[in-house]
Amino acid sequence: MSEVYALLGGINVYPDPVPRLQGCLNDVEAMMAYLQKQAAETGLKLRLQMLTNGEATRNGIIQAFRQHLGQAQSGDYVLFAYSGHGSQ
């Protein structure tokens, strides 16, 4: 049976002087609820990891890609969703 490996990242709180956001954690929580509902309805096994605020650093996301999403096998699904400020 296929599995869904999902990594959700959301950041509302940033270090000064970057302005804080209001809805990013709500975005990833809504995505989590949607994925859980879909998995329950379809019988897919959901493997979910969520990183928020201080957990969703560059290194934290890279590590989660390697350790969490990297577990996916042929036939599995992988999803990464992020809500927050962009950067260059």
N, CA, C and O atoms as a CHARMM CRD file, in Angstrom:
* protein
*
  352
    1    1 MET  N      0.82800  -1.18000   0.00000 PROA 1      0.00000
    2    1 MET  CA     0.00000   0.00000   0.00000 PROA 1      0.00000
    3    1 MET  C      0.87500   1.24600   0.00000 PROA 1      0.00000
    4    1 MET  O      1.87700   1.31400   0.71200 PROA 1      0.00000
    5    2 SER  N      0.49000   2.22100  -0.79700 PROA 2      0.00000
    6    2 SER  CA     1.25100   3.47300  -0.87700 PROA 2      0.00000
    7    2 SER  C      1.13600   4.27400   0.41300 PROA 2      0.00000
    8    2 SER  O      0.13200   4.22700   1.12400 PROA 2      0.00000
    9    3 GLU  N      2.19200   4.99600   0.67700 PROA 3      0.00000
   10    3 GLU  CA     2.21700   5.88900   1.83200 PROA 3      0.00000
   11    3 GLU  C      2.41400   7.31500   1.33400 PROA 3      0.00000
   12    3 GLU  O      2.96700   7.54500   0.25900 PROA 3      0.00000
   13    4 VAL  N      1.95100   8.26200   2.13300 PROA 4      0.00000
   14    4 VAL  CA     2.12700   9.67700   1.82800 PROA 4      0.00000
   15    4 VAL  C      3.06400  10.25700   2.87300 PROA 4      0.00000
   16    4 VAL  O      2.74400  10.26800   4.06200 PROA 4      0.00000
   17    5 TYR  N      4.20800  10.73300   2.43900 PROA 5      0.00000
   18    5 TYR  CA     5.16200  11.41400   3.31200 PROA 5      0.00000
   19    5 TYR  C      4.97600  12.90400   3.11300 PROA 5      0.00000
   20    5 TYR  O      5.23400  13.43100   2.03100 PROA 5      0.00000
   21    6 ALA  N      4.52700  13.58200   4.15700 PROA 6      0.00000
   22    6 ALA  CA     4.25000  15.01500   4.06300 PROA 6      0.00000
   23    6 ALA  C      5.11000  15.76800   5.06800 PROA 6      0.00000
   24    6 ALA  O      5.23300  15.37200   6.22700 PROA 6      0.00000
   25    7 LEU  N      5.69700  16.85300   4.60200 PROA 7      0.00000
   26    7 LEU  CA     6.46300  17.76500   5.44900 PROA 7      0.00000
   27    7 LEU  C      5.81500  19.13300   5.31700 PROA 7      0.00000
   28    7 LEU  O      5.76100  19.70200   4.22700 PROA 7      0.00000
   29    8 LEU  N      5.32500  19.65800   6.43300 PROA 8      0.00000
   30    8 LEU  CA     4.65300  20.94900   6.44500 PROA 8      0.00000
   31    8 LEU  C      5.46200  21.91500   7.28900 PROA 8      0.00000
   32    8 LEU  O      5.83500  21.59700   8.41900 PROA 8      0.00000
   33    9 GLY  N      5.73200  23.08100   6.75200 PROA 9      0.00000
   34    9 GLY  CA     6.47900  24.10900   7.47400 PROA 9      0.00000
   35    9 GLY  C      5.70200  25.40800   7.51100 PROA 9      0.00000
   36    9 GLY  O      5.16500  25.84600   6.49400 PROA 9      0.00000
   37   10 GLY  N      5.64100  26.02200   8.67100 PROA 10     0.00000
   38   10 GLY  CA     4.95800  27.29800   8.81300 PROA 10     0.00000
   39   10 GLY  C      5.66200  28.18600   9.81900 PROA 10     0.00000
   40   10 GLY  O      6.03500  27.74100  10.90500 PROA 10     0.00000
   41   11 ILE  N      5.84100  29.44700   9.45000 PROA 11     0.00000
   42   11 ILE  CA     6.53700  30.38800  10.33600 PROA 11     0.00000
   43   11 ILE  C      5.72000  31.66900  10.45500 PROA 11     0.00000
   44   11 ILE  O      5.49400  32.36900   9.46800 PROA 11     0.00000
   45   12 ASN  N      5.28600  31.96100  11.66400 PROA 12     0.00000
   46   12 ASN  CA     4.65800  33.25000  11.97700 PROA 12     0.00000
   47   12 ASN  C      5.65900  34.20100  12.62300 PROA 12     0.00000
   48   12 ASN  O      5.60800  35.40900  12.38800 PROA 12     0.00000
   49   13 VAL  N      6.57000  33.66300  13.43800 PROA 13     0.00000
   50   13 VAL  CA     7.46400  34.47400  14.26000 PROA 13     0.00000
   51   13 VAL  C      8.87300  34.43500  13.69500 PROA 13     0.00000
   52   13 VAL  O      9.49000  33.37600  13.58700 PROA 13     0.00000
   53   14 TYR  N      9.36800  35.61300  13.33700 PROA 14     0.00000
   54   14 TYR  CA    10.70800  35.76200  12.77500 PROA 14     0.00000
   55   14 TYR  C     11.54100  36.64800  13.69200 PROA 14     0.00000
   56   14 TYR  O     10.99100  37.44600  14.45100 PROA 14     0.00000
   57   15 PRO  N     12.86200  36.51400  13.62900 PROA 15     0.00000
   58   15 PRO  CA    13.71200  37.42300  14.40900 PROA 15     0.00000
   59   15 PRO  C     13.59900  38.84800  13.86200 PROA 15     0.00000
   60   15 PRO  O     13.38700  39.04100  12.66400 PROA 15     0.00000
   61   16 ASP  N     13.74100  39.83800  14.73300 PROA 16     0.00000
   62   16 ASP  CA    13.74300  41.24300  14.30500 PROA 16     0.00000
   63   16 ASP  C     14.85300  41.44900  13.30000 PROA 16     0.00000
   64   16 ASP  O     15.91900  40.85500  13.46400 PROA 16     0.00000
   65   17 PRO  N     14.67300  42.23500  12.29300 PROA 17     0.00000
   66   17 PRO  CA    13.57600  43.16300  12.02900 PROA 17     0.00000
   67   17 PRO  C     12.50900  42.59000  11.07100 PROA 17     0.00000
   68   17 PRO  O     11.68300  43.34600  10.56000 PROA 17     0.00000
   69   18 VAL  N     12.51300  41.30200  10.82800 PROA 18     0.00000
   70   18 VAL  CA    11.55300  40.71400   9.89200 PROA 18     0.00000
   71   18 VAL  C     10.16400  40.74700  10.53600 PROA 18     0.00000
   72   18 VAL  O      9.99000  40.28200  11.66300 PROA 18     0.00000
   73   19 PRO  N      9.18500  41.29300   9.82600 PROA 19     0.00000
   74   19 PRO  CA     7.85000  41.39300  10.42100 PROA 19     0.00000
   75   19 PRO  C      7.20600  40.02400  10.63600 PROA 19     0.00000
   76   19 PRO  O      7.40600  39.09600   9.85200 PROA 19     0.00000
   77   20 ARG  N      6.43700  39.92200  11.70300 PROA 20     0.00000
   78   20 ARG  CA     5.70600  38.69100  12.01200 PROA 20     0.00000
   79   20 ARG  C      4.52300  38.54600  11.06300 PROA 20     0.00000
   80   20 ARG  O      4.00900  39.52200  10.51900 PROA 20     0.00000
   81   21 LEU  N      4.11500  37.30700  10.88600 PROA 21     0.00000
   82   21 LEU  CA     2.94600  37.00700  10.07600 PROA 21     0.00000
   83   21 LEU  C      1.84300  36.47100  10.98000 PROA 21     0.00000
   84   21 LEU  O      2.10000  36.12000  12.13200 PROA 21     0.00000
   85   22 GLN  N      0.61900  36.40600  10.46700 PROA 22     0.00000
   86   22 GLN  CA    -0.51500  36.00300  11.28600 PROA 22     0.00000
   87   22 GLN  C     -1.07000  34.61700  10.94400 PROA 22     0.00000
   88   22 GLN  O     -1.51800  33.90700  11.84400 PROA 22     0.00000
   89   23 GLY  N     -1.05400  34.21500   9.67600 PROA 23     0.00000
   90   23 GLY  CA    -1.81500  33.04300   9.29000 PROA 23     0.00000
   91   23 GLY  C     -1.04000  31.81000   8.88200 PROA 23     0.00000
   92   23 GLY  O     -1.64400  30.81800   8.47200 PROA 23     0.00000
   93   24 CYS  N      0.26900  31.83900   8.97900 PROA 24     0.00000
   94   24 CYS  CA     1.06600  30.73000   8.44300 PROA 24     0.00000
   95   24 CYS  C      0.86700  29.42800   9.22100 PROA 24     0.00000
   96   24 CYS  O      0.76800  28.35700   8.62200 PROA 24     0.00000
   97   25 LEU  N      0.80900  29.51400  10.53100 PROA 25     0.00000
   98   25 LEU  CA     0.57000  28.29600  11.31000 PROA 25     0.00000
   99   25 LEU  C     -0.83600  27.77100  11.04400 PROA 25     0.00000
  100   25 LEU  O     -1.05200  26.56000  11.01200 PROA 25     0.00000
  101   26 ASN  N     -1.79300  28.68200  10.85000 PROA 26     0.00000
  102   26 ASN  CA    -3.14600  28.25300  10.48000 PROA 26     0.00000
  103   26 ASN  C     -3.12600  27.51900   9.14400 PROA 26     0.00000
  104   26 ASN  O     -3.83500  26.52800   8.96600 PROA 26     0.00000
  105   27 ASP  N     -2.31400  28.00300   8.20700 PROA 27     0.00000
  106   27 ASP  CA    -2.21100  27.35600   6.89100 PROA 27     0.00000
  107   27 ASP  C     -1.75200  25.90700   7.01600 PROA 27     0.00000
  108   27 ASP  O     -2.36300  25.01200   6.43300 PROA 27     0.00000
  109   28 VAL  N     -0.67900  25.67000   7.77300 PROA 28     0.00000
  110   28 VAL  CA    -0.15600  24.30800   7.86400 PROA 28     0.00000
  111   28 VAL  C     -1.06500  23.41100   8.70700 PROA 28     0.00000
  112   28 VAL  O     -1.14600  22.20700   8.46200 PROA 28     0.00000
  113   29 GLU  N     -1.74100  23.98200   9.68600 PROA 29     0.00000
  114   29 GLU  CA    -2.69800  23.18700  10.45500 PROA 29     0.00000
  115   29 GLU  C     -3.89000  22.78700   9.58800 PROA 29     0.00000
  116   29 GLU  O     -4.40300  21.67500   9.70700 PROA 29     0.00000
  117   30 ALA  N     -4.32900  23.69800   8.71500 PROA 30     0.00000
  118   30 ALA  CA    -5.42400  23.36600   7.78800 PROA 30     0.00000
  119   30 ALA  C     -4.97400  22.30400   6.79000 PROA 30     0.00000
  120   30 ALA  O     -5.74700  21.40300   6.46200 PROA 30     0.00000
  121   31 MET  N     -3.75600  22.39300   6.30900 PROA 31     0.00000
  122   31 MET  CA    -3.22400  21.39400   5.39000 PROA 31     0.00000
  123   31 MET  C     -3.12100  20.04000   6.08700 PROA 31     0.00000
  124   31 MET  O     -3.43700  19.01000   5.49100 PROA 31     0.00000
  125   32 MET  N     -2.68100  20.03600   7.34200 PROA 32     0.00000
  126   32 MET  CA    -2.58600  18.80200   8.10000 PROA 32     0.00000
  127   32 MET  C     -3.97400  18.15900   8.24400 PROA 32     0.00000
  128   32 MET  O     -4.12300  16.95500   8.03500 PROA 32     0.00000
  129   33 ALA  N     -4.96600  18.94200   8.59300 PROA 33     0.00000
  130   33 ALA  CA    -6.33100  18.41300   8.75200 PROA 33     0.00000
  131   33 ALA  C     -6.84700  17.85200   7.43200 PROA 33     0.00000
  132   33 ALA  O     -7.48600  16.80000   7.40700 PROA 33     0.00000
  133   34 TYR  N     -6.57000  18.55400   6.33800 PROA 34     0.00000
  134   34 TYR  CA    -6.99500  18.08200   5.01600 PROA 34     0.00000
  135   34 TYR  C     -6.33800  16.74300   4.67800 PROA 34     0.00000
  136   34 TYR  O     -7.00700  15.81000   4.23400 PROA 34     0.00000
  137   35 LEU  N     -5.03500  16.65800   4.89000 PROA 35     0.00000
  138   35 LEU  CA    -4.31800  15.41800   4.58300 PROA 35     0.00000
  139   35 LEU  C     -4.80000  14.25800   5.44600 PROA 35     0.00000
  140   35 LEU  O     -4.94400  13.13800   4.95700 PROA 35     0.00000
  141   36 GLN  N     -5.04900  14.51900   6.72100 PROA 36     0.00000
  142   36 GLN  CA    -5.54400  13.46700   7.60600 PROA 36     0.00000
  143   36 GLN  C     -6.91900  12.97500   7.14500 PROA 36     0.00000
  144   36 GLN  O     -7.19000  11.77400   7.16300 PROA 36     0.00000
  145   37 LYS  N     -7.77600  13.89500   6.73700 PROA 37     0.00000
  146   37 LYS  CA    -9.10600  13.51600   6.25000 PROA 37     0.00000
  147   37 LYS  C     -9.00500  12.69600   4.97200 PROA 37     0.00000
  148   37 LYS  O     -9.67000  11.66900   4.83100 PROA 37     0.00000
  149   38 GLN  N     -8.17100  13.15200   4.04000 PROA 38     0.00000
  150   38 GLN  CA    -8.00900  12.43100   2.77600 PROA 38     0.00000
  151   38 GLN  C     -7.41900  11.04600   2.98900 PROA 38     0.00000
  152   38 GLN  O     -7.84100  10.08200   2.35000 PROA 38     0.00000
  153   39 ALA  N     -6.45400  10.94800   3.87800 PROA 39     0.00000
  154   39 ALA  CA    -5.84100   9.64800   4.15700 PROA 39     0.00000
  155   39 ALA  C     -6.87400   8.69600   4.75400 PROA 39     0.00000
  156   39 ALA  O     -6.91800   7.51900   4.39400 PROA 39     0.00000
  157   40 ALA  N     -7.69700   9.19900   5.65800 PROA 40     0.00000
  158   40 ALA  CA    -8.72300   8.35800   6.27600 PROA 40     0.00000
  159   40 ALA  C     -9.74200   7.88900   5.23800 PROA 40     0.00000
  160   40 ALA  O    -10.20700   6.75000   5.29200 PROA 40     0.00000
  161   41 GLU  N    -10.08500   8.75900   4.30000 PROA 41     0.00000
  162   41 GLU  CA   -11.09200   8.41600   3.29200 PROA 41     0.00000
  163   41 GLU  C    -10.56100   7.48300   2.20700 PROA 41     0.00000
  164   41 GLU  O    -11.31500   6.68800   1.64600 PROA 41     0.00000
  165   42 THR  N     -9.27500   7.57900   1.91400 PROA 42     0.00000
  166   42 THR  CA    -8.71000   6.80200   0.80200 PROA 42     0.00000
  167   42 THR  C     -7.95200   5.56200   1.25000 PROA 42     0.00000
  168   42 THR  O     -7.65300   4.68800   0.43700 PROA 42     0.00000
  169   43 GLY  N     -7.64100   5.48000   2.54100 PROA 43     0.00000
  170   43 GLY  CA    -6.89100   4.33400   3.04500 PROA 43     0.00000
  171   43 GLY  C     -5.38400   4.46700   2.89200 PROA 43     0.00000
  172   43 GLY  O     -4.64800   3.53900   3.22800 PROA 43     0.00000
  173   44 LEU  N     -4.91000   5.61300   2.38800 PROA 44     0.00000
  174   44 LEU  CA    -3.46900   5.82300   2.30800 PROA 44     0.00000
  175   44 LEU  C     -2.90700   6.04500   3.70500 PROA 44     0.00000
  176   44 LEU  O     -3.56500   6.64000   4.55900 PROA 44     0.00000
  177   45 LYS  N     -1.70400   5.57000   3.93200 PROA 45     0.00000
  178   45 LYS  CA    -1.04800   5.77500   5.22300 PROA 45     0.00000
  179   45 LYS  C     -0.30400   7.10300   5.18100 PROA 45     0.00000
  180   45 LYS  O      0.54300   7.32000   4.31400 PROA 45     0.00000
  181   46 LEU  N     -0.62000   7.98500   6.11400 PROA 46     0.00000
  182   46 LEU  CA    -0.02700   9.31200   6.16300 PROA 46     0.00000
  183   46 LEU  C      1.12100   9.32900   7.15700 PROA 46     0.00000
  184   46 LEU  O      0.95200   8.98800   8.32800 PROA 46     0.00000
  185   47 ARG  N      2.28400   9.72800   6.67900 PROA 47     0.00000
  186   47 ARG  CA     3.47300   9.94400   7.50700 PROA 47     0.00000
  187   47 ARG  C      3.73200  11.44500   7.48800 PROA 47     0.00000
  188   47 ARG  O      4.23500  11.97800   6.49900 PROA 47     0.00000
  189   48 LEU  N      3.39000  12.12200   8.57300 PROA 48     0.00000
  190   48 LEU  CA     3.38300  13.57900   8.60600 PROA 48     0.00000
  191   48 LEU  C      4.41600  14.11100   9.58000 PROA 48     0.00000
  192   48 LEU  O      4.55700  13.61500  10.69700 PROA 48     0.00000
  193   49 GLN  N      5.13800  15.13400   9.13400 PROA 49     0.00000
  194   49 GLN  CA     6.01500  15.88700  10.03100 PROA 49     0.00000
  195   49 GLN  C      5.72900  17.35700   9.81200 PROA 49     0.00000
  196   49 GLN  O      5.62700  17.82000   8.67500 PROA 49     0.00000
  197   50 MET  N      5.59800  18.09400  10.91700 PROA 50     0.00000
  198   50 MET  CA     5.33800  19.52300  10.82900 PROA 50     0.00000
  199   50 MET  C      6.42500  20.27400  11.58300 PROA 50     0.00000
  200   50 MET  O      6.76000  19.93300  12.71700 PROA 50     0.00000
  201   51 LEU  N      6.97100  21.30400  10.93700 PROA 51     0.00000
  202   51 LEU  CA     7.96100  22.17900  11.55400 PROA 51     0.00000
  203   51 LEU  C      7.34900  23.57300  11.63900 PROA 51     0.00000
  204   51 LEU  O      6.85800  24.10100  10.64100 PROA 51     0.00000
  205   52 THR  N      7.37600  24.16700  12.82700 PROA 52     0.00000
  206   52 THR  CA     6.79500  25.49100  12.99600 PROA 52     0.00000
  207   52 THR  C      7.79400  26.44100  13.64500 PROA 52     0.00000
  208   52 THR  O      8.66200  26.04000  14.42000 PROA 52     0.00000
  209   53 ASN  N      7.63800  27.71000  13.29900 PROA 53     0.00000
  210   53 ASN  CA     8.45100  28.79300  13.84500 PROA 53     0.00000
  211   53 ASN  C      9.92100  28.41300  13.94200 PROA 53     0.00000
  212   53 ASN  O     10.54400  28.16600  12.91000 PROA 53     0.00000
  213   54 GLY  N     10.50200  28.35600  15.13500 PROA 54     0.00000
  214   54 GLY  CA    11.93300  28.11400  15.30400 PROA 54     0.00000
  215   54 GLY  C     12.42200  26.75700  14.83300 PROA 54     0.00000
  216   54 GLY  O     13.62400  26.57500  14.63800 PROA 54     0.00000
  217   55 GLU  N     11.51500  25.79400  14.64500 PROA 55     0.00000
  218   55 GLU  CA    11.89900  24.47900  14.12200 PROA 55     0.00000
  219   55 GLU  C     12.11400  24.52400  12.60700 PROA 55     0.00000
  220   55 GLU  O     12.86400  23.72000  12.05300 PROA 55     0.00000
  221   56 ALA  N     11.45200  25.46700  11.95000 PROA 56     0.00000
  222   56 ALA  CA    11.45900  25.51900  10.48000 PROA 56     0.00000
  223   56 ALA  C     12.61300  26.37800   9.96000 PROA 56     0.00000
  224   56 ALA  O     12.42300  27.27100   9.13400 PROA 56     0.00000
  225   57 THR  N     13.80100  26.08700  10.46100 PROA 57     0.00000
  226   57 THR  CA    15.00300  26.77800   9.98400 PROA 57     0.00000
  227   57 THR  C     15.48600  26.12100   8.69300 PROA 57     0.00000
  228   57 THR  O     14.99400  25.06000   8.30900 PROA 57     0.00000
  229   58 ARG  N     16.43100  26.74200   8.03900 PROA 58     0.00000
  230   58 ARG  CA    17.01400  26.15200   6.83300 PROA 58     0.00000
  231   58 ARG  C     17.52400  24.74200   7.13800 PROA 58     0.00000
  232   58 ARG  O     17.20600  23.78700   6.42900 PROA 58     0.00000
  233   59 ASN  N     18.31700  24.63000   8.20300 PROA 59     0.00000
  234   59 ASN  CA    18.87600  23.32300   8.56700 PROA 59     0.00000
  235   59 ASN  C     17.79300  22.33400   8.98700 PROA 59     0.00000
  236   59 ASN  O     17.87800  21.15100   8.65700 PROA 59     0.00000
  237   60 GLY  N     16.78400  22.80000   9.70500 PROA 60     0.00000
  238   60 GLY  CA    15.69800  21.92600  10.12100 PROA 60     0.00000
  239   60 GLY  C     14.94000  21.34600   8.93900 PROA 60     0.00000
  240   60 GLY  O     14.58400  20.16800   8.93100 PROA 60     0.00000
  241   61 ILE  N     14.69900  22.18800   7.94000 PROA 61     0.00000
  242   61 ILE  CA    13.98900  21.72700   6.74600 PROA 61     0.00000
  243   61 ILE  C     14.85000  20.77300   5.93400 PROA 61     0.00000
  244   61 ILE  O     14.35500  19.75300   5.45200 PROA 61     0.00000
  245   62 ILE  N     16.12300  21.08500   5.77600 PROA 62     0.00000
  246   62 ILE  CA    17.02700  20.19000   5.04500 PROA 62     0.00000
  247   62 ILE  C     17.08500  18.82700   5.73700 PROA 62     0.00000
  248   62 ILE  O     17.00600  17.79000   5.07900 PROA 62     0.00000
  249   63 GLN  N     17.22400  18.83200   7.05700 PROA 63     0.00000
  250   63 GLN  CA    17.28500  17.57600   7.80400 PROA 63     0.00000
  251   63 GLN  C     15.98300  16.77900   7.65400 PROA 63     0.00000
  252   63 GLN  O     16.01800  15.55700   7.51000 PROA 63     0.00000
  253   64 ALA  N     14.84300  17.46600   7.68800 PROA 64     0.00000
  254   64 ALA  CA    13.55300  16.77600   7.53900 PROA 64     0.00000
  255   64 ALA  C     13.39600  16.20800   6.12600 PROA 64     0.00000
  256   64 ALA  O     12.81700  15.13600   5.95200 PROA 64     0.00000
  257   65 PHE  N     13.90800  16.92000   5.11700 PROA 65     0.00000
  258   65 PHE  CA    13.89000  16.37200   3.75300 PROA 65     0.00000
  259   65 PHE  C     14.66400  15.06300   3.71600 PROA 65     0.00000
  260   65 PHE  O     14.20100  14.07100   3.15300 PROA 65     0.00000
  261   66 ARG  N     15.82800  15.06800   4.31200 PROA 66     0.00000
  262   66 ARG  CA    16.67800  13.87400   4.26800 PROA 66     0.00000
  263   66 ARG  C     16.11800  12.73000   5.10700 PROA 66     0.00000
  264   66 ARG  O     16.04400  11.59100   4.64700 PROA 66     0.00000
  265   67 GLN  N     15.72700  13.04100   6.33700 PROA 67     0.00000
  266   67 GLN  CA    15.34800  11.97200   7.27100 PROA 67     0.00000
  267   67 GLN  C     13.89200  11.55000   7.13000 PROA 67     0.00000
  268   67 GLN  O     13.58400  10.36200   7.22700 PROA 67     0.00000
  269   68 HSD  N     12.99600  12.49700   6.90600 PROA 68     0.00000
  270   68 HSD  CA    11.57600  12.15500   6.83000 PROA 68     0.00000
  271   68 HSD  C     11.15600  11.83900   5.40000 PROA 68     0.00000
  272   68 HSD  O     10.71200  10.72700   5.11300 PROA 68     0.00000
  273   69 LEU  N     11.29400  12.80300   4.51000 PROA 69     0.00000
  274   69 LEU  CA    10.86700  12.58200   3.12600 PROA 69     0.00000
  275   69 LEU  C     11.73400  11.53900   2.43800 PROA 69     0.00000
  276   69 LEU  O     11.27800  10.84800   1.52700 PROA 69     0.00000
  277   70 GLY  N     12.98000  11.42500   2.87300 PROA 70     0.00000
  278   70 GLY  CA    13.89800  10.45600   2.29000 PROA 70     0.00000
  279   70 GLY  C     13.51300   9.00700   2.54000 PROA 70     0.00000
  280   70 GLY  O     14.10500   8.10700   1.94500 PROA 70     0.00000
  281   71 GLN  N     12.54000   8.76100   3.40400 PROA 71     0.00000
  282   71 GLN  CA    12.07400   7.39600   3.66500 PROA 71     0.00000
  283   71 GLN  C     11.13400   6.88300   2.57800 PROA 71     0.00000
  284   71 GLN  O     10.86600   5.68300   2.51500 PROA 71     0.00000
  285   72 ALA  N     10.63500   7.76000   1.73300 PROA 72     0.00000
  286   72 ALA  CA     9.66800   7.36100   0.70900 PROA 72     0.00000
  287   72 ALA  C     10.29200   6.34500  -0.24300 PROA 72     0.00000
  288   72 ALA  O     11.46200   6.43700  -0.61400 PROA 72     0.00000
  289   73 GLN  N      9.47300   5.38400  -0.61900 PROA 73     0.00000
  290   73 GLN  CA     9.88300   4.32800  -1.54400 PROA 73     0.00000
  291   73 GLN  C      9.13800   4.51400  -2.86200 PROA 73     0.00000
  292   73 GLN  O      8.23700   5.34600  -2.96900 PROA 73     0.00000
  293   74 SER  N      9.52500   3.73300  -3.85300 PROA 74     0.00000
  294   74 SER  CA     8.83900   3.75100  -5.13700 PROA 74     0.00000
  295   74 SER  C      7.34800   3.47500  -4.91100 PROA 74     0.00000
  296   74 SER  O      6.98500   2.53300  -4.20600 PROA 74     0.00000
  297   75 GLY  N      6.50000   4.29700  -5.50900 PROA 75     0.00000
  298   75 GLY  CA     5.05500   4.15300  -5.35900 PROA 75     0.00000
  299   75 GLY  C      4.46300   5.00100  -4.25200 PROA 75     0.00000
  300   75 GLY  O      3.24400   5.15900  -4.18400 PROA 75     0.00000
  301   76 ASP  N      5.30100   5.55100  -3.38000 PROA 76     0.00000
  302   76 ASP  CA     4.82600   6.45500  -2.33500 PROA 76     0.00000
  303   76 ASP  C      4.66200   7.86200  -2.90100 PROA 76     0.00000
  304   76 ASP  O      5.11900   8.16600  -4.00300 PROA 76     0.00000
  305   77 TYR  N      4.00800   8.69900  -2.12700 PROA 77     0.00000
  306   77 TYR  CA     3.81300  10.10100  -2.49600 PROA 77     0.00000
  307   77 TYR  C      4.57300  10.96600  -1.50700 PROA 77     0.00000
  308   77 TYR  O      4.67700  10.63300  -0.32700 PROA 77     0.00000
  309   78 VAL  N      5.11000  12.09600  -2.00500 PROA 78     0.00000
  310   78 VAL  CA     5.83900  13.03300  -1.16500 PROA 78     0.00000
  311   78 VAL  C      5.26300  14.42500  -1.38200 PROA 78     0.00000
  312   78 VAL  O      5.04900  14.85300  -2.51600 PROA 78     0.00000
  313   79 LEU  N      5.01500  15.13000  -0.27200 PROA 79     0.00000
  314   79 LEU  CA     4.47900  16.48600  -0.33400 PROA 79     0.00000
  315   79 LEU  C      5.26600  17.37800   0.60900 PROA 79     0.00000
  316   79 LEU  O      5.50100  17.02500   1.76400 PROA 79     0.00000
  317   80 PHE  N      5.67100  18.53600   0.10700 PROA 80     0.00000
  318   80 PHE  CA     6.26600  19.57400   0.94900 PROA 80     0.00000
  319   80 PHE  C      5.43600  20.82400   0.77000 PROA 80     0.00000
  320   80 PHE  O      5.21900  21.27400  -0.35500 PROA 80     0.00000
  321   81 ALA  N      4.96700  21.39100   1.87400 PROA 81     0.00000
  322   81 ALA  CA     4.20600  22.64200   1.84100 PROA 81     0.00000
  323   81 ALA  C      4.80400  23.59600   2.86300 PROA 81     0.00000
  324   81 ALA  O      5.13200  23.20000   3.98100 PROA 81     0.00000
  325   82 TYR  N      4.94300  24.86400   2.46600 PROA 82     0.00000
  326   82 TYR  CA     5.54800  25.88400   3.32600 PROA 82     0.00000
  327   82 TYR  C      4.68700  27.12700   3.28700 PROA 82     0.00000
  328   82 TYR  O      4.19000  27.52500   2.23300 PROA 82     0.00000
  329   83 SER  N      4.51800  27.73300   4.44200 PROA 83     0.00000
  330   83 SER  CA     3.81900  29.00300   4.53800 PROA 83     0.00000
  331   83 SER  C      4.66000  29.93400   5.39800 PROA 83     0.00000
  332   83 SER  O      4.94400  29.63400   6.55800 PROA 83     0.00000
  333   84 GLY  N      5.05500  31.06000   4.82700 PROA 84     0.00000
  334   84 GLY  CA     5.88500  32.03800   5.54000 PROA 84     0.00000
  335   84 GLY  C      6.44700  33.02900   4.54700 PROA 84     0.00000
  336   84 GLY  O      6.08500  33.02600   3.37000 PROA 84     0.00000
  337   85 HSD  N      7.34200  33.88400   5.03600 PROA 85     0.00000
  338   85 HSD  CA     8.02800  34.83400   4.15800 PROA 85     0.00000
  339   85 HSD  C      8.94100  34.07100   3.20100 PROA 85     0.00000
  340   85 HSD  O      9.43500  32.99200   3.52900 PROA 85     0.00000
  341   86 GLY  N      9.15400  34.62100   2.05500 PROA 86     0.00000
  342   86 GLY  CA    10.15600  34.10400   1.13200 PROA 86     0.00000
  343   86 GLY  C     11.47900  34.79900   1.35800 PROA 86     0.00000
  344   86 GLY  O     11.53400  35.79400   2.08200 PROA 86     0.00000
  345   87 SER  N     12.53400  34.30700   0.76500 PROA 87     0.00000
  346   87 SER  CA    13.85000  34.90300   0.90800 PROA 87     0.00000
  347   87 SER  C     14.71000  34.52500  -0.27600 PROA 87     0.00000
  348   87 SER  O     14.43500  33.55000  -0.97500 PROA 87     0.00000
  349   88 GLN  N     15.74500  35.30000  -0.49500 PROA 88     0.00000
  350   88 GLN  CA    16.69000  34.99100  -1.56000 PROA 88     0.00000
  351   88 GLN  C     18.01800  34.61600  -0.95000 PROA 88     0.00000
  352   88 GLN  O     18.96700  34.31600  -1.67400 PROA 88     0.00000
